[in-house]
Amino acid sequence: MKGKQLPLHSAPANTQEKQFKDRLNTSEIESIFLSTPTGSSAHAAAKLFGSRPHLAGSAQDFEDAKELLKIFQREDPDLLPIYDAGSTRSRAATISLASRLLGPKKPTAWIDTYYPEMDTPSTRSLELINPDSGEPELSFDLVEDGDSGDEDAAEYRDAVPAWHGFSGDGEAEGELVYVNYGTYDDFEEVLAQGVDIKGKIVIVRYGAIYRGLKVKRAEDLGASGILIYSDPRDDGYVTTSNGFTPYPQGPARNPTSIQRGSVMYLSFGPGDPTTPGRPAYPDASRDPANNTPKIPSLPISWANAQRLLEEIGEAYTEDGKLSGKISAKKVKMVNHVNRSIIPIWNTMAAIPGHVKDEIILVGCHRDAWVLGGADPVSGTASLHEIVRGFGELLRQGWQPMRTVVFASWDAEEQGLIGSTEYGEDFDSFLSSHVVAYINVDVSSSGSRWQSVASDVKYGDKTLWDARQAEGPFIPSVADVAVIQAYESKKETLRNEEANGGTGVDPLGSGSDYTVFLQRIGIASTDQGFGGTPYDAPYHYHSIYDTVRWQEVYADPGYEKHVAVAQHLGLMALRLTDSIILPLNTTQYAFELEKYLDQVESLPVPSSLDVETENRLALDFSPLRASFQRLQKASLKLDKEKREAEEKFRDVLERMPKFPRLSHSRHECGGPLSKLFRGISRRTKYAIKTMFGVVDENPTREFIKAAKRVSRANKKLMGFERGFIHEEGIREREWFRHLGVAPGKWLGYGATTLPALTEAIQFDKDVGRAKYEVGRLVTLIDKMVEGLKPEDSERD
């Protein structure tokens, strides 16, 4: 690899070409970028990273981290930039990015090594006990079949045992009770039947909420253990009961497939459970974990669950409610795990921009439970194409206005650990400098695009079209409740768009944006193609999540991978090179009132009298007034940022063409001369004056216009930060964003105005609700003040 030119170090072929490319306009830049990602290249990247298991902390995971380092940067095999987190070199690699004097002048890459506590599986077993003899009458096979129709799945069927990350170590024996999805309400329904969960082994299906919260609710109610399985009812129309052959011979779910996954209590705080709120350095002081289960849990296949459910009998009453029936026979489960400090590796890369103190962060996790053809290899393949596109732009002489950082996070699957440790490590720096975080996790697992609009095409469709796309399989019989829930969500989306909404849901948790949005307050996005009831079922976290499944069912031409890369890359380019940051605070401000509408629709605790209910309702009016003040302030900011950019462009056009900057230290500021190569002389001068580095006798009008733009951008960056409160959310203080957080009993799904919502919905505490209204009013009013124009802007 020594001496080889790789994507982020590709240079212009000659000076004449570079001088020509200096004059690239925005349209040309975007056209070059969009023409670079290809399906064949994305497929090759997927084969590279998805051909072997790469569990977080494993030897293959480390090899993949170094492989990405090579892709990010020209690599010297004798000196790998791999640093222990907390070391001087690790700290400098990130913090120097914002320094005009000490920061890198060309693309750079490195690996940060963190040391969290994680677990690995030891022994597992599941047995049905004969009530007469007390001995096992049936032992269940907890291994997927590894059908040879998918060669990779067959080869690695035993590579990573099926277990739950951070599951409780131990054994449990008890009668079975079925609790549907294991949501808070499902457990309440079973309790209403008079069932005592204590000492039982709960069996639930995946779906509806994050798996860890199924375990937490069972544990809170005294269950001795819990089993979680994938139910074909949730696969829509593509099932064996509708005549479809199981994968890999057909599109239906393989009945032996098992969904691995973490059961850390993510909605109470992600990251290394022994260093909450602080980075997992090699010598970190550690606390006992308080956000991981104590009872054992096991993921099991539908084939095994079907047999166990026979022991319960009728799981539902005639009116469709959970019956709460208990099995006559007991089940014994064993789950032993080993917990230890395990190194993980975040691979990072940066393209320095002209503006050092504003950074765009783009990330995707790298680790997988097994092969990870969709999760996360499809995302990694898209990230690979984005990096190729940016490398081609660099080759043609482009340099970003703002710095761009790419991240390949590790140990996301165990609990968003790599990104969380980085966020906790560089909290203050990221808060000061990161404009936005763009996340990709699963680029392709189905037909429907799940995010914002775009003019990017894949095949003959746009991504906006794909928000209404369905899978290729013809409807027949399916679970009524599942289809109703799916159609209801579609109807909600249509109604929201018809009423002027974006149709884009707020972010909850479950991927690496969590620390950036909900702890630091950085505007974030996540997107990709997800499944529908008409798609081949996605074998999530199974050995069958493979590149072959992508090739046959999810994305045969890798067009979706390319579309995601193009869209995310365009977002990054526009955030990077726009004079005014393209962040829409006004849409956000108006959505806050809709969030409050949802709070006001919550039932007030029935134990309260009418007078108290009225008093609680009246308490919302100051908050609604604050939201309306924020809307007005944001509308004024819209006007200000528009005028600021127009003024800046006007003055820039009227600026004289300055003589070519000398390479003399005296004449052009020495080290800054290299910083401004590759852009026009007028733009050099514009950037320098905007950020406080000016030549002699600057044009006063231009300096004023540049500073006005800078002030507007700081306000846009600060908007999301305004929701951060140091006290955090009650009982889960790691989350500090009072506008949105993962639902306390949802995990993946979002709860808006979370502290206020939970005070009413779960705590049923009027006093607490009033306190939360007050906290929000204080934050929002401070945001209003922050958006107001300064005296110099009123001139």
C-alpha positions in Angstrom: 0.0 0.0 0.0 2.9 2.3 0.5 2.9 5.2 -2.0 -0.5 4.3 -3.4 -3.0 7.1 -4.0 -6.3 6.4 -2.2 -9.6 8.3 -2.3 -9.0 11.2 0.2 -5.4 11.7 -1.0 -6.0 11.9 -4.8 -4.4 15.1 -6.1 -4.9 17.1 -9.4 -2.9 15.6 -12.3 -1.2 18.9 -13.1 -1.2 22.6 -12.3 -3.1 23.6 -15.5 -5.9 21.2 -14.6 -6.0 22.5 -11.0 -6.2 26.1 -12.1 -9.2 25.1 -14.4 -10.9 23.3 -11.6 -10.5 26.3 -9.3 -13.4 27.7 -11.2 -15.9 24.8 -10.6 -19.3 26.2 -9.6 -21.8 24.5 -7.3 -23.6 22.7 -10.1 -20.4 21.3 -11.5 -19.2 20.2 -8.0 -22.5 18.4 -7.4 -22.5 16.8 -10.9 -19.0 15.4 -10.4 -20.0 14.0 -7.0 -23.2 12.4 -8.2 -21.4 10.8 -11.1 -18.9 9.0 -8.9 -20.9 6.4 -6.8 -21.7 3.2 -8.8 -23.6 0.0 -8.0 -20.6 -2.1 -8.9 -18.3 -0.2 -6.5 -20.8 -0.3 -3.7 -21.3 -4.0 -4.3 -17.5 -4.6 -4.2 -17.3 -2.7 -0.9 -20.1 -4.8 0.5 -18.3 -7.9 -0.5 -15.1 -6.6 1.2 -16.8 -5.8 4.5 -19.6 -8.4 4.5 -17.8 -11.6 3.6 -16.7 -12.4 7.2 -18.2 -12.0 10.7 -17.0 -8.8 12.4 -18.3 -8.7 15.9 -17.3 -5.6 17.8 -13.9 -6.1 19.5 -13.0 -9.1 17.4 -9.8 -9.6 15.4 -11.8 -9.2 12.1 -13.4 -6.0 13.4 -9.9 -4.6 14.0 -8.8 -5.7 10.5 -11.8 -3.9 9.0 -11.0 -0.8 11.0 -7.5 -0.8 9.4 -9.0 -1.5 6.0 -11.2 1.6 6.2 -8.1 3.5 7.4 -6.5 2.6 4.1 -9.5 3.7 2.2 -9.7 7.0 4.1 -6.0 7.8 3.7 -2.8 6.9 2.0 -1.4 4.5 4.6 2.2 3.8 5.7 2.3 0.2 6.9 5.2 1.0 9.2 3.4 3.7 11.2 -0.4 3.2 11.7 -2.1 6.2 13.3 -3.9 4.1 16.0 -4.2 5.9 19.3 -5.5 5.1 22.7 -8.5 7.4 23.5 -7.4 10.1 26.0 -3.8 10.1 24.7 -2.2 13.3 23.5 -2.3 12.1 19.9 -5.9 11.0 20.1 -7.0 14.3 21.6 -5.0 16.3 19.1 -6.3 14.4 16.1 -9.8 15.8 16.7 -9.2 19.1 18.5 -6.6 20.3 16.1 -9.2 20.2 13.3 -10.6 23.6 14.5 -7.2 25.3 14.7 -6.0 27.5 11.8 -2.4 27.2 12.9 -2.1 23.7 14.2 -4.7 21.9 12.2 -4.0 19.6 9.2 -3.6 21.1 5.8 -4.5 18.0 3.9 -6.9 15.0 4.5 -6.0 13.0 7.5 -7.1 9.7 9.1 -6.6 7.9 12.4 -8.1 5.3 14.7 -9.3 6.0 18.3 -9.3 3.0 20.6 -11.7 2.9 23.5 -12.0 0.4 26.3 -15.6 -0.4 27.2 -16.9 -3.3 29.2 -18.7 -5.7 26.9 -19.8 -9.3 27.1 -19.3 -12.5 25.0 -21.4 -15.6 25.1 -20.3 -18.7 27.1 -23.1 -21.3 27.3 -26.8 -21.3 26.5 -29.5 -23.9 26.7 -33.3 -24.2 26.7 -35.3 -27.2 27.9 -38.9 -28.2 28.4 -39.2 -29.9 31.8 -41.3 -33.0 32.4 -43.6 -32.2 35.3 -43.6 -35.7 36.7 -39.8 -36.5 36.6 -38.5 -33.0 36.8 -36.1 -33.9 34.0 -35.8 -32.4 30.5 -38.2 -33.9 28.0 -37.1 -31.7 25.1 -33.9 -29.7 24.5 -34.1 -27.0 21.9 -31.4 -26.4 19.3 -30.3 -22.7 19.6 -28.3 -22.7 16.3 -29.5 -21.5 12.9 -29.5 -24.1 10.2 -27.0 -22.5 7.9 -28.6 -23.6 4.6 -26.0 -24.1 1.9 -28.2 -22.0 -0.5 -26.4 -19.0 1.1 -22.8 -20.0 1.1 -21.6 -17.3 3.6 -24.4 -18.1 6.0 -23.6 -21.8 5.8 -19.9 -21.2 6.3 -20.3 -19.0 9.4 -23.5 -20.6 11.0 -21.5 -21.3 14.2 -19.2 -18.3 14.2 -21.2 -16.0 16.5 -23.6 -17.8 18.9 -27.2 -16.4 19.2 -27.2 -14.3 22.4 -28.3 -11.0 23.7 -25.5 -8.5 24.3 -25.5 -7.4 28.0 -28.0 -10.0 28.9 -28.2 -11.2 32.5 -25.9 -14.1 33.4 -27.7 -17.0 35.0 -30.3 -19.7 34.9 -34.1 -19.6 35.3 -36.9 -22.1 35.5 -40.6 -21.4 35.5 -43.9 -21.6 33.7 -44.3 -19.7 30.4 -46.5 -16.7 29.9 -47.0 -15.0 26.5 -47.0 -11.2 26.5 -47.3 -10.4 22.7 -44.7 -7.7 21.9 -43.8 -7.1 25.5 -44.7 -3.4 25.5 -45.7 -1.6 28.6 -49.3 -1.8 27.6 -49.0 -5.6 26.7 -47.8 -6.3 30.2 -50.6 -4.2 31.7 -53.1 -6.2 29.7 -51.7 -9.5 31.1 -51.7 -8.0 34.7 -55.3 -7.0 34.2 -56.1 -10.7 33.8 -54.9 -11.3 37.3 -51.6 -12.9 36.2 -48.6 -12.7 38.5 -45.5 -12.4 36.4 -43.2 -13.1 39.4 -41.1 -16.2 38.8 -42.4 -16.8 35.3 -40.5 -17.0 32.1 -42.0 -14.5 29.7 -42.1 -15.2 26.0 -42.6 -12.3 23.6 -42.1 -11.5 19.9 -39.8 -9.0 18.5 -41.2 -5.7 17.2 -43.1 -2.6 18.4 -40.4 -1.5 20.9 -36.7 -2.0 21.5 -35.9 -5.5 22.8 -34.1 -4.3 25.9 -37.3 -2.7 27.2 -39.1 -6.0 26.9 -36.5 -7.4 29.2 -36.6 -4.4 31.6 -40.4 -4.6 32.0 -40.3 -8.3 32.6 -37.5 -7.9 35.2 -39.4 -5.0 36.9 -42.4 -7.3 37.4 -40.3 -10.1 38.8 -40.0 -12.5 35.9 -37.1 -15.0 36.2 -36.2 -14.9 32.5 -37.4 -13.9 29.1 -37.4 -15.5 25.6 -37.8 -13.3 22.4 -38.5 -14.6 19.0 -39.3 -13.4 15.4 -42.9 -14.0 14.5 -43.9 -14.5 10.8 -47.1 -12.5 11.5 -44.8 -9.4 11.4 -43.5 -10.4 8.0 -46.6 -9.2 6.2 -47.7 -11.1 3.1 -44.4 -12.9 2.4 -44.8 -16.0 4.6 -44.7 -19.8 4.1 -48.5 -19.9 4.9 -49.0 -17.8 1.7 -47.0 -20.3 -0.3 -43.6 -18.6 -0.3 -40.5 -20.8 0.2 -38.2 -19.9 3.1 -34.9 -18.3 2.5 -32.4 -19.0 0.9 -34.5 -21.0 -1.6 -37.2 -18.3 -1.5 -38.1 -15.0 0.0 -39.9 -16.0 3.2 -38.3 -16.0 6.7 -36.1 -19.0 7.4 -37.8 -20.5 10.4 -34.5 -21.2 12.2 -33.3 -17.6 11.9 -32.5 -15.9 15.2 -32.3 -12.1 15.9 -29.3 -11.3 18.1 -29.1 -7.9 19.7 -28.2 -5.8 22.7 -30.6 -5.7 25.6 -28.9 -2.8 27.3 -31.5 -0.3 28.6 -30.7 2.2 25.8 -33.5 4.6 26.7 -31.9 5.1 30.1 -28.4 5.8 28.6 -26.2 4.3 25.9 -22.5 3.7 25.8 -20.1 1.8 28.1 -22.3 1.0 31.1 -19.3 1.3 33.5 -18.4 4.8 32.5 -21.7 6.7 32.1 -21.2 10.2 30.9 -17.5 10.0 30.5 -15.2 8.3 28.0 -13.9 4.7 28.4 -10.2 5.4 28.5 -7.8 2.5 29.2 -7.3 3.7 32.8 -10.9 4.9 33.3 -12.5 4.6 36.8 -15.5 2.4 36.5 -18.9 2.1 38.1 -21.2 -0.9 38.5 -23.5 -1.1 35.4 -27.0 0.1 36.2 -28.5 0.1 32.7 -28.2 -3.6 31.9 -30.5 -6.5 32.8 -30.0 -8.8 35.8 -32.3 -11.6 34.5 -31.3 -14.0 31.7 -32.7 -13.6 28.2 -32.3 -15.6 25.1 -33.2 -14.9 21.4 -34.9 -17.9 19.8 -36.2 -18.9 16.4 -39.8 -19.1 15.2 -39.3 -22.9 14.9 -38.6 -23.1 18.7 -41.1 -20.5 19.7 -43.9 -22.3 17.8 -43.3 -25.4 19.9 -43.2 -23.5 23.2 -46.4 -21.6 22.4 -48.2 -25.0 22.1 -47.5 -25.4 25.8 -49.6 -22.3 26.5 -52.5 -23.0 24.3 -54.8 -20.1 23.4 -52.8 -16.9 23.8 -55.7 -14.6 23.1 -59.3 -14.3 24.4 -62.3 -14.3 22.0 -62.3 -10.5 22.0 -58.6 -10.4 21.0 -57.1 -9.6 24.3 -54.1 -11.4 25.8 -55.4 -14.4 27.7 -52.5 -14.5 30.2 -52.6 -18.3 30.2 -49.7 -20.1 31.9 -48.1 -23.2 30.6 -48.6 -26.4 32.5 -45.0 -27.4 32.0 -41.9 -25.4 33.1 -39.1 -24.3 31.0 -35.5 -24.1 32.0 -33.1 -21.6 30.4 -29.4 -21.1 30.8 -27.5 -18.0 29.7 -23.9 -17.6 30.8 -21.8 -14.7 29.5 -18.3 -13.4 30.1 -17.9 -9.7 30.8 -14.6 -8.0 30.3 -12.9 -4.8 29.1 -12.7 -5.2 25.3 -11.0 -2.6 23.0 -13.0 -1.1 20.1 -11.8 1.0 17.2 -13.4 4.1 15.7 -11.9 4.8 12.3 -11.9 8.6 11.6 -11.0 10.8 8.6 -11.1 14.5 8.0 -10.9 16.8 5.0 -9.9 20.2 6.3 -11.9 23.2 5.1 -11.2 26.8 4.8 -13.5 27.5 7.7 -11.9 25.7 10.6 -14.4 26.2 13.4 -17.4 24.7 11.6 -17.4 20.9 11.0 -19.8 18.5 9.2 -19.8 15.0 10.7 -20.8 11.9 8.6 -20.9 8.5 10.2 -21.9 4.8 10.0 -21.1 2.0 12.3 -18.9 -0.9 11.1 -19.5 -3.8 13.5 -22.1 -6.4 12.9 -23.6 -9.3 14.9 -22.5 -11.7 12.2 -22.1 -10.8 8.5 -24.3 -7.8 8.5 -25.2 -7.6 4.8 -27.8 -4.9 5.6 -26.8 -3.9 9.1 -24.4 -2.2 8.7 -22.6 -3.3 5.6 -25.2 -1.6 3.3 -24.5 1.6 5.2 -20.7 1.1 5.1 -21.0 0.6 1.3 -22.9 3.8 0.9 -20.3 5.6 3.1 -17.6 4.1 0.9 -19.2 5.7 -2.2 -19.5 9.1 -0.5 -15.8 9.0 0.3 -15.0 8.1 -3.3 -17.1 11.0 -4.4 -15.4 13.5 -2.1 -12.0 12.0 -3.2 -12.8 12.7 -6.8 -13.7 16.2 -6.0 -10.4 16.7 -4.2 -8.6 15.2 -7.3 -10.2 17.9 -9.4 -9.0 20.7 -7.1 -12.0 21.2 -4.8 -11.6 22.0 -1.2 -14.6 22.3 1.2 -15.5 25.6 2.8 -16.1 23.8 6.1 -14.2 20.8 7.5 -15.8 17.4 6.8 -15.2 14.4 9.2 -16.1 10.8 8.3 -16.5 8.2 11.1 -16.7 4.5 11.1 -18.1 3.8 14.6 -17.5 0.5 16.4 -19.6 -1.4 18.9 -22.9 0.3 17.8 -24.6 -3.1 18.1 -23.8 -3.5 21.8 -25.2 -0.2 22.8 -24.1 2.7 20.5 -20.7 2.5 22.3 -18.2 3.8 19.8 -20.1 7.0 18.9 -21.2 7.5 22.5 -17.6 7.3 23.9 -16.4 9.7 21.2 -19.3 12.1 22.0 -18.6 12.0 25.7 -14.8 12.4 25.0 -15.2 15.5 22.9 -18.5 16.9 24.2 -17.4 20.5 24.5 -15.4 20.5 21.2 -18.3 19.0 19.3 -20.8 21.4 20.8 -18.7 24.3 19.8 -17.8 23.2 16.2 -20.1 20.5 14.7 -22.8 22.0 12.5 -24.7 18.8 11.8 -24.4 15.0 12.1 -25.4 12.8 9.1 -26.0 9.2 10.0 -26.4 6.1 7.8 -26.9 2.7 9.3 -28.9 0.4 7.1 -29.1 1.8 3.5 -31.1 -1.1 2.2 -33.5 -3.6 3.8 -36.6 -3.0 1.7 -38.4 -0.8 -0.8 -39.6 2.2 1.2 -37.4 5.3 1.6 -37.6 6.5 5.2 -36.5 10.1 5.4 -36.5 13.5 3.7 -37.2 14.4 0.1 -34.5 14.6 -2.6 -34.1 14.9 -6.3 -31.7 11.9 -6.3 -32.9 9.1 -8.6 -32.5 5.3 -8.4 -33.7 3.5 -11.4 -36.7 5.5 -12.7 -37.8 6.8 -9.3 -36.8 9.6 -7.0 -36.3 9.1 -3.3 -39.4 11.2 -2.7 -41.4 8.7 -4.8 -39.8 5.8 -2.8 -41.4 7.1 0.4 -44.6 5.6 -0.9 -43.0 2.5 -2.5 -44.2 -1.0 -1.7 -42.4 -4.3 -2.1 -42.6 -6.6 -5.2 -44.7 -9.4 -3.8 -48.4 -9.6 -4.5 -50.7 -9.2 -1.4 -52.6 -12.2 -0.1 -53.5 -13.1 3.5 -51.6 -11.4 6.3 -52.0 -10.7 10.0 -54.8 -8.1 10.3 -53.2 -6.1 13.2 -49.9 -5.8 11.5 -51.4 -4.6 8.2 -53.7 -2.2 10.1 -50.7 -0.7 11.9 -48.8 -0.4 8.7 -51.7 1.3 6.8 -52.4 3.6 9.8 -48.8 4.8 9.7 -49.1 5.5 6.0 -52.3 7.4 6.5 -50.7 9.5 9.3 -47.9 10.4 6.9 -50.3 11.4 4.2 -52.3 13.6 6.6 -49.3 15.2 8.0 -48.0 16.2 4.5 -51.5 17.4 3.5 -51.4 19.7 6.5 -48.1 21.2 5.7 -45.9 18.8 7.6 -42.7 17.2 6.4 -43.7 13.6 7.0 -40.3 13.1 8.7 -40.5 11.6 12.1 -38.4 12.9 15.0 -35.3 10.8 15.9 -35.6 8.4 18.8 -32.6 6.1 19.3 -31.1 2.9 18.1 -28.3 4.3 16.0 -25.2 6.6 16.3 -27.0 9.9 16.1 -28.1 9.5 19.7 -25.2 11.1 21.5 -24.9 14.0 19.1 -28.6 15.0 19.1 -29.8 14.0 22.5 -26.9 14.7 24.7 -24.9 17.5 22.9 -27.7 19.1 20.8 -26.3 18.8 17.3 -28.8 18.8 14.4 -28.9 15.2 13.1 -30.5 13.0 10.4 -30.8 9.3 9.7 -32.2 7.6 6.6 -32.3 4.5 4.4 -34.6 2.0 2.7 -36.8 -0.1 5.0 -39.2 -3.0 4.6 -42.9 -3.1 3.8 -45.4 -6.0 4.2 -44.8 -6.6 0.4 -41.0 -7.1 0.7 -39.0 -10.2 1.5 -38.6 -10.3 5.3 -35.3 -8.9 6.5 -33.4 -11.4 8.6 -32.3 -8.8 11.1 -29.1 -9.7 13.1 -29.3 -13.3 11.8 -26.7 -15.3 9.9 -29.0 -14.7 6.9 -28.4 -10.9 6.9 -25.9 -11.4 4.0 -24.7 -9.8 0.8 -26.5 -12.6 -1.1 -29.8 -11.6 0.4 -29.1 -8.0 -0.8 -28.2 -9.3 -4.3 -31.3 -11.5 -4.6 -34.1 -9.5 -2.8 -33.2 -6.2 -1.2 -31.2 -4.4 -3.9 -30.1 -6.6 -6.8 -28.3 -3.8 -8.7 -27.2 -1.9 -5.6 -29.1 1.1 -6.9 -30.5 1.9 -3.5 -27.0 1.9 -1.9 -26.0 4.4 -4.6 -29.1 6.6 -4.1 -28.4 6.8 -0.3 -24.8 7.7 -1.0 -25.7 10.4 -3.5 -28.4 11.9 -1.2 -26.2 11.9 1.9 -23.3 13.2 0.0 -25.3 16.0 -1.4 -26.5 16.9 2.1 -22.9 16.9 3.3 -21.8 19.1 0.3 -24.5 21.6 0.8 -23.9 21.8 4.5 -20.2 22.2 3.7 -20.2 24.8 1.0 -23.3 26.9 1.6 -22.6 30.4 2.7 -25.6 30.3 5.1 -26.1 26.9 6.7 -29.2 25.1 5.2 -30.8 24.5 8.6 -34.6 25.1 8.9 -35.3 26.4 12.3 -38.7 27.8 11.4 -40.2 24.4 10.4 -38.8 23.1 13.7 -40.3 25.9 15.7 -43.8 25.4 14.3 -43.6 21.6 14.9 -43.1 22.3 18.6 -46.7 23.4 18.9 -47.8 20.0 17.4 -45.7 18.3 20.1 -47.5 20.3 22.7 -50.8 19.3 21.2 -49.8 15.7 21.7 -49.1 16.4 25.4 -52.4 18.2 25.9 -54.2 15.1 24.5 -52.7 12.8 27.2 -55.3 11.7 29.8 -54.8 13.6 33.0 -54.5 11.2 36.0 -58.0 10.0 37.0 -57.2 10.5 40.6 -57.1 14.3 40.2 -60.1 16.5 40.9 -61.6 18.8 38.3 -59.9 21.9 39.8 -56.5 20.3 39.6 -57.1 19.2 36.0 -58.0 22.7 35.0 -55.0 24.1 36.8 -52.7 21.7 34.9 -54.3 22.6 31.5 -53.8 26.3 32.2 -50.1 25.7 32.9 -49.5 24.8 29.3 -50.4 28.3 28.1 -47.0 29.9 29.0 -45.2 27.2 27.0 -47.4 27.7 24.0 -46.7 31.4 24.2 -43.0 30.7 24.3 -43.2 28.5 21.2 -45.1 31.2 19.4 -42.4 33.8 20.4 -39.8 31.3 19.0 -41.6 31.0 15.8 -41.6 34.8 15.3 -37.9 35.0 16.2 -37.1 32.3 13.7 -39.1 34.0 11.0 -37.1 37.1 11.6 -33.9 35.0 11.5 -35.0 33.7 8.1 -35.3 37.2 6.8 -31.9 38.1 8.4 -30.0 35.1 6.9 -31.5 35.7 3.5 -30.5 39.4 3.6 -27.1 38.6 5.0 -26.3 36.2 2.2 -27.6 38.6 -0.5 -25.5 41.4 1.0 -22.4 39.1 1.2 -22.8 38.0 -2.4 -23.4 41.6 -3.6 -20.3 42.9 -1.9 -18.2 40.0 -3.0 -19.1 40.7 -6.6 -18.1 44.3 -6.2 -14.8 43.4 -4.6 -11.7 44.3 -6.6 -9.6 41.4 -7.9 -6.6 41.4 -5.6 -3.1 40.5 -6.8 -2.2 36.9 -6.4 -1.3 36.1 -2.9 2.4 35.8 -2.4 4.0 32.7 -0.9 6.0 35.1 1.4 5.2 34.8 5.1 5.3 38.6 5.4 2.8 39.3 2.6 0.2 36.6 3.1 0.5 35.3 6.6 2.9 32.5 6.1 1.2 29.1 6.9 -2.1 30.5 5.7 -0.9 30.6 2.1 -1.3 26.9 1.6 -4.7 27.0 3.3 -6.2 29.2 0.6 -4.7 27.5 -2.5 -7.3 26.0 -4.8 -9.9 28.8 -4.5 -10.3 32.1 -6.3 -8.5 35.2 -4.9 -11.7 36.9 -4.1 -13.0 33.9 -2.2 -9.7 33.6 -0.4 -10.1 37.2 0.8 -13.8 36.6 1.7 -13.0 33.6 3.8 -10.1 35.3 5.6 -12.1 38.4 6.4 -15.1 36.4 7.5 -13.1 34.5 10.1 -10.8 37.2 11.4 -7.7 36.7 9.1 -7.4 39.8 7.0 -4.9 41.5 4.7 -3.9 45.1 5.0 -6.5 47.8 4.2 -9.6 45.4 4.0 -12.8 46.8 2.6 -14.8 47.7 5.6 -18.2 46.9 3.9 -17.0 43.4 3.1 -15.8 42.7 6.6 -19.2 43.8 8.0 -21.1 41.6 5.5 -18.9 38.6 6.3 -19.3 38.9 10.0 -23.0 39.2 9.6 -23.1 35.9 7.8 -21.0 34.3 10.5 -23.4 35.6 13.2 -26.4 34.1 11.4 -24.7 30.7 11.1 -23.8 30.7 14.8 -27.5 31.2 15.6 -28.5 28.4 13.3 -25.9 26.1 14.9 -27.1 27.1 18.4 -30.8 26.4 17.8 -30.6 22.6 18.5 -28.2 23.3 21.4 -30.9 25.4 22.9 -32.9 22.3 24.0 -30.1 21.0 26.1 -30.6 21.2 29.9 -27.8 20.0 32.2 -30.2 18.4 34.6 -31.4 16.0 31.8 -34.6 14.0 31.9 -35.7 12.6 35.2 -34.6 9.0 35.9 -32.4 9.0 32.7 -30.3 12.1 33.1 -27.8 11.1 30.4 -30.4 12.4 28.0 -30.3 16.2 28.1 -32.5 17.2 25.1 -35.9 18.4 26.4 -37.4 18.5 22.9 -37.0 14.9 21.9 -35.6 11.7 23.3 -36.1 7.9 22.8 -39.4 7.0 24.5 -38.9 5.7 28.0 -40.8 2.5 27.1 -40.2 2.7 23.3 -36.4 2.7 22.9 -36.2 3.2 19.2 -39.3 5.4 18.8 -39.2 9.1 19.8 -41.1 10.9 22.5 -41.3 14.7 22.0 -41.2 17.0 25.0 -40.1 13.9 26.8 -39.7 15.1 30.4 -43.1 16.8 30.3 -44.8 13.9 28.6 -43.4 11.3 31.1 -44.4 13.5 34.1 -48.0 13.1 33.0 -48.0 9.7 31.2 -45.9 7.6 33.6 -45.3 9.6 36.8 -48.8 11.0 36.9 -47.3 13.9 38.8 -49.0 17.3 38.4 -46.2 19.1 40.4 -43.6 17.5 38.2 -45.5 18.5 35.0 -45.6 22.1 36.1 -41.9 22.0 36.8 -41.2 20.6 33.4 -43.4 23.3 31.8 -41.3 25.9 33.6 -38.0 24.3 32.5 -39.1 24.4 28.9 -40.3 28.0 29.1 -36.9 29.0 30.4 -35.1 27.2 27.7 -37.3 28.4 24.9 -37.2 32.0 26.0 -33.4 31.8 26.1 -33.5 30.5 22.5 -35.7 33.5 21.5 -33.2 35.9 23.0 -30.4 34.1 21.2 -32.1 34.5 17.8 -32.7 38.2 18.2 -30.5 40.4 15.9 -27.6 42.2 17.5 -27.4 46.0 17.4 -25.0 45.8 14.5 -27.5 43.8 12.5 -30.2 46.4 12.9 -28.3 49.0 11.1 
